[in-house]
Amino acid sequence: MIDVSKGFTLVRTFEATPEELWKARTDPESAAQWWHPRGASTPRESVEIDARVGGSYTYTMVNDASGETVITGGVYREVVPFKRLVFTWGYPNGEPDDTPVVTITLEPVGERTRMTFDLRGVDGKKGDGSFYDGWQGALDSFGEHLVDAQQVAEELAQPGAQDLLKDASLARLAYNGPDGLPRVIPIGFFWNGDEIVICTAVTAPKVRALSKRPDVALTIDVGDTPATARALSIRGSASVEIVDGVPSEYIAGSRKVLGEEGVAEFERNVRAFYAEMARITIKPRWVRYYDFGAGRLPKFLSKLAENASK
């Protein structure tokens, strides 16, 4: 049995709702962005979360300098959405009764949320270079992730950004090929309100490349004069899924350029052509919307314009 007299408590207040904090803790895509101390990273493909009583989780932290990996996991004991989360924390297959226990509580404080993190079963103190400092660093990353997520939401909510996501027919997708060298390709896409969806042949080279190197950048742009130029720049992580038949998003995306009669014929043709397809989803992690005619410019250009006007 763990010694519950050993442990420590950390309290943070975040500019976010309990729902936003809960998602950041229980959504694998979000957790991969912060679940590690500074100097480490957590590959998205290593994160599995089943946030229910009796469900388990696992993730792998990678030391950015040495490449050393640490696999961590546990089992959820209490799950009260948006309020309380209790889980064991240690080796994925460790004995539950001998594994440290984490309790997280969320309390609304006006428009902010206070999160109390309590770890029982191990000692920790500031400057220990171990449990205490590691979780301090992870909570720092957690806070930074929340700020990034809020900025992403604000940029995507811009009316001009929504127009590009809904109406533009092509995006430019940048990724690293199997040889590690960069590629940029024009490609059709569909925005489902949360992710960009790209569908392609299972044998397309980008499918293998994105399965190994999921980090991508994507640009959607229109206009060819300073007054009309608008662009949406996105960075994120791609997930690849092989599905039977033709994904609905592939058909929906065709409606941007084909009339209803054209879509019907297109659907008949592609369903006869593809027995299966690769469905690629891209979750935005960083977003900037630029409208050059309206003066919404990249920071470096805004600074140059400001200096030139003095």
HUJOJO-V152237 format. One record per residue. N is the residue number from 1. RES is the residue in three letters. BURIAL is b if it has 9 or more other C-alpha atoms within 8 Angstrom, else e. D_CENTER is the distance of its C-alpha to the mean C-alpha in whole Angstrom. Layout:
n = [N N]
res = [RES RES]
burial = [BURIAL BURIAL]
d_center = [D_CENTER D_CENTER]
//
This chain:
n = [1 2 3 4 5 6 7 8 9 10 11 12 13 14 15 16 17 18 19 20 21 22 23 24 25 26 27 28 29 30 31 32 33 34 35 36 37 38 39 40 41 42 43 44 45 46 47 48 49 50 51 52 53 54 55 56 57 58 59 60 61 62 63 64 65 66 67 68 69 70 71 72 73 74 75 76 77 78 79 80 81 82 83 84 85 86 87 88 89 90 91 92 93 94 95 96 97 98 99 100 101 102 103 104 105 106 107 108 109 110 111 112 113 114 115 116 117 118 119 120 121 122 123 124 125 126 127 128 129 130 131 132 133 134 135 136 137 138 139 140 141 142 143 144 145 146 147 148 149 150 151 152 153 154 155 156 157 158 159 160 161 162 163 164 165 166 167 168 169 170 171 172 173 174 175 176 177 178 179 180 181 182 183 184 185 186 187 188 189 190 191 192 193 194 195 196 197 198 199 200 201 202 203 204 205 206 207 208 209 210 211 212 213 214 215 216 217 218 219 220 221 222 223 224 225 226 227 228 229 230 231 232 233 234 235 236 237 238 239 240 241 242 243 244 245 246 247 248 249 250 251 252 253 254 255 256 257 258 259 260 261 262 263 264 265 266 267 268 269 270 271 272 273 274 275 276 277 278 279 280 281 282 283 284 285 286 287 288 289 290 291 292 293 294 295 296 297 298 299 300 301 302 303 304 305 306 307 308 309 310]
res = [MET ILE ASP VAL SER LYS GLY PHE THR LEU VAL ARG THR PHE GLU ALA THR PRO GLU GLU LEU TRP LYS ALA ARG THR ASP PRO GLU SER ALA ALA GLN TRP TRP HIS PRO ARG GLY ALA SER THR PRO ARG GLU SER VAL GLU ILE ASP ALA ARG VAL GLY GLY SER TYR THR TYR THR MET VAL ASN ASP ALA SER GLY GLU THR VAL ILE THR GLY GLY VAL TYR ARG GLU VAL VAL PRO PHE LYS ARG LEU VAL PHE THR TRP GLY TYR PRO ASN GLY GLU PRO ASP ASP THR PRO VAL VAL THR ILE THR LEU GLU PRO VAL GLY GLU ARG THR ARG MET THR PHE ASP LEU ARG GLY VAL ASP GLY LYS LYS GLY ASP GLY SER PHE TYR ASP GLY TRP GLN GLY ALA LEU ASP SER PHE GLY GLU HIS LEU VAL ASP ALA GLN GLN VAL ALA GLU GLU LEU ALA GLN PRO GLY ALA GLN ASP LEU LEU LYS ASP ALA SER LEU ALA ARG LEU ALA TYR ASN GLY PRO ASP GLY LEU PRO ARG VAL ILE PRO ILE GLY PHE PHE TRP ASN GLY ASP GLU ILE VAL ILE CYS THR ALA VAL THR ALA PRO LYS VAL ARG ALA LEU SER LYS ARG PRO ASP VAL ALA LEU THR ILE ASP VAL GLY ASP THR PRO ALA THR ALA ARG ALA LEU SER ILE ARG GLY SER ALA SER VAL GLU ILE VAL ASP GLY VAL PRO SER GLU TYR ILE ALA GLY SER ARG LYS VAL LEU GLY GLU GLU GLY VAL ALA GLU PHE GLU ARG ASN VAL ARG ALA PHE TYR ALA GLU MET ALA ARG ILE THR ILE LYS PRO ARG TRP VAL ARG TYR TYR ASP PHE GLY ALA GLY ARG LEU PRO LYS PHE LEU SER LYS LEU ALA GLU ASN ALA SER LYS]
burial = [e b e e e b b b e e e e e b e b b b e b b b b b b b b b b b b b b b b b b e e b b b b b e b b b b e b b b e b b b b b b b b b b e e e e e e b b b b b b b b b e e b b b b b b b b b b b e b e e e e b b b b b b b b b b e e e b b b b b b b b b b b e b b e e b e e b b b b b b b b b b b b b e b b e b b e b b e e b b e b e b b b b b b e e b b b b b b b b b b e e e e e b e e e b b b b b e e e b b b b b e b b e e e e b b b b b e b b b b b b b b b b e e e e e b b b b b b b b b b b b b e b b e b b b e b b b b b b b b e b e e e e b e e b b e e b b e e b b b b b b b b b b b b b b b b b b b b e e b b e e e e b e e e e e e e e]
d_center = [36 34 36 34 37 34 31 29 28 25 25 22 22 19 19 17 18 18 16 13 14 14 11 9 12 12 9 8 4 5 8 7 7 10 12 15 17 18 19 17 13 12 11 9 12 14 12 14 14 17 18 21 24 25 22 20 17 17 15 16 16 18 20 19 23 25 22 23 21 21 20 20 20 22 23 22 26 25 22 23 20 19 22 23 21 23 23 24 23 24 25 23 27 29 31 30 33 33 29 28 26 24 24 22 23 22 24 24 26 27 24 22 21 23 21 24 23 26 26 29 31 31 32 30 31 30 31 31 28 27 26 26 25 22 21 21 19 16 17 17 14 13 14 13 9 11 13 10 9 12 13 10 12 15 15 14 17 20 22 22 19 19 22 21 18 21 24 23 24 22 19 20 17 17 16 18 21 23 25 22 23 21 22 21 22 23 21 21 18 18 15 15 14 10 10 12 14 17 19 22 24 24 26 24 23 20 19 20 19 15 16 17 15 11 10 12 13 14 17 19 22 26 29 31 33 32 33 31 28 24 21 17 15 12 10 7 7 9 10 14 16 20 22 25 27 25 22 23 20 22 25 24 23 26 28 27 29 32 34 34 37 35 32 34 36 32 31 34 34 31 31 34 33 29 30 26 23 20 17 14 11 8 5 6 5 9 12 15 18 22 25 28 31 29 29 25 25 23 24 26 28 28 30 32 33 34 36 38 39 41]
//
